Amino acid sequence: MTVNDLSFGSITIDGETYDKDVIIDNGSVKKRKKAESKKYREMFGHTPLSSDENIPWKCKYLIIGAGHSSSLPVMDEVYNIATRKGVEMAIMSTPEAIKHINNPHTNFVLHLTC
């Protein structure tokens, strides 16, 4: 998997450009469906990553690319689920996260703005 370009609001992976947040689940790129998390927006001032979303848990490592400035809030329940499932979770800026794009046994949630 190759990240050809990353800029504020878009990412190009293997030649395909995405202008919405993405999830990489065992090498498959999908749009992040954050509608389920929007109900928490007022609590955080930003739509957070919540356990209500379809997080790609079938992995050993989960990297959350929290945006260019690492501003994506991650709800505590997401940490709790990772611990229960035995998934090592790391949160970092999206530019840092994509450096790990080909790490084995690793899935991603990539926020493309803030």
C-alpha positions in Angstrom: 0.0 0.0 0.0 1.4 3.4 -1.0 0.3 6.8 0.2 0.9 9.0 -2.9 -0.2 12.3 -1.3 -1.6 13.6 2.0 -2.8 17.1 2.4 -5.3 18.9 4.6 -8.7 17.2 3.7 -7.5 14.6 1.3 -5.3 11.5 1.0 -4.3 9.5 -2.1 -3.7 5.8 -1.5 -2.6 3.5 -4.3 -3.6 6.2 -6.8 -7.1 6.7 -5.5 -8.0 10.0 -3.8 -10.3 10.2 -0.8 -11.6 13.5 0.5 -13.2 12.1 3.7 -11.8 10.3 6.7 -10.8 6.7 5.9 -10.5 3.4 7.6 -7.9 0.9 6.5 -9.1 -2.6 7.5 -6.6 -5.4 6.6 -5.5 -3.5 3.5 -8.9 -2.4 2.3 -9.6 1.3 2.3 -13.1 2.5 3.2 -14.7 5.8 4.1 -15.1 6.4 7.8 -18.8 6.4 8.6 -18.8 8.9 11.5 -22.6 9.5 11.6 -23.0 7.4 14.7 -20.5 9.6 16.5 -22.1 12.9 15.6 -24.4 12.8 18.6 -21.3 13.4 20.8 -20.1 16.5 18.8 -21.4 19.0 21.3 -19.6 17.3 24.2 -16.2 17.6 22.4 -16.7 20.6 20.0 -15.8 18.2 17.2 -17.2 14.8 16.1 -15.1 12.3 18.1 -14.1 8.7 17.3 -16.6 6.7 19.4 -17.2 3.0 19.9 -20.5 3.5 18.0 -18.5 3.5 14.8 -17.4 0.4 12.8 -13.8 0.4 14.1 -11.5 -2.2 12.4 -10.7 -4.2 15.5 -9.5 -7.4 13.8 -5.8 -6.6 14.1 -3.0 -6.6 16.6 -2.4 -2.9 16.3 -4.8 0.0 15.7 -3.4 3.4 14.8 -5.6 6.4 15.0 -4.4 9.2 12.7 -6.0 12.1 14.7 -5.6 14.7 12.0 -2.8 17.1 11.0 -2.8 18.7 14.4 -3.8 15.6 16.3 -7.1 17.2 17.3 -9.6 14.3 16.8 -11.1 13.4 20.2 -11.1 9.7 21.0 -13.7 8.6 23.5 -12.6 6.6 26.6 -14.8 3.7 25.6 -12.6 3.2 22.4 -9.6 2.8 24.7 -11.6 0.4 26.9 -12.6 -1.8 24.0 -9.0 -1.9 22.7 -7.9 -3.2 26.0 -10.6 -5.8 26.3 -9.9 -7.0 22.7 -6.1 -7.1 23.3 -5.5 -4.6 20.5 -2.6 -2.2 21.0 -3.8 1.3 20.1 -1.7 4.3 19.3 -2.9 7.8 18.6 -0.7 10.2 16.5 -1.0 12.8 13.9 -2.2 11.6 10.5 1.2 12.5 8.8 2.9 10.4 11.4 0.4 7.6 11.2 0.8 7.1 7.4 4.5 6.3 8.0 3.2 3.0 9.4 0.9 2.2 6.5 2.6 -1.1 5.7 3.1 -2.4 9.3 1.9 -5.9 9.5 -1.2 -6.7 11.6 -2.1 -3.0 11.7 -5.4 -1.3 10.9 -6.0 2.5 10.8 -8.6 5.2 11.3 -7.3 8.3 9.5 -8.8 11.8 10.1 -7.9 14.1 7.3 -8.4 17.5 8.7 -7.6 19.3 12.0 
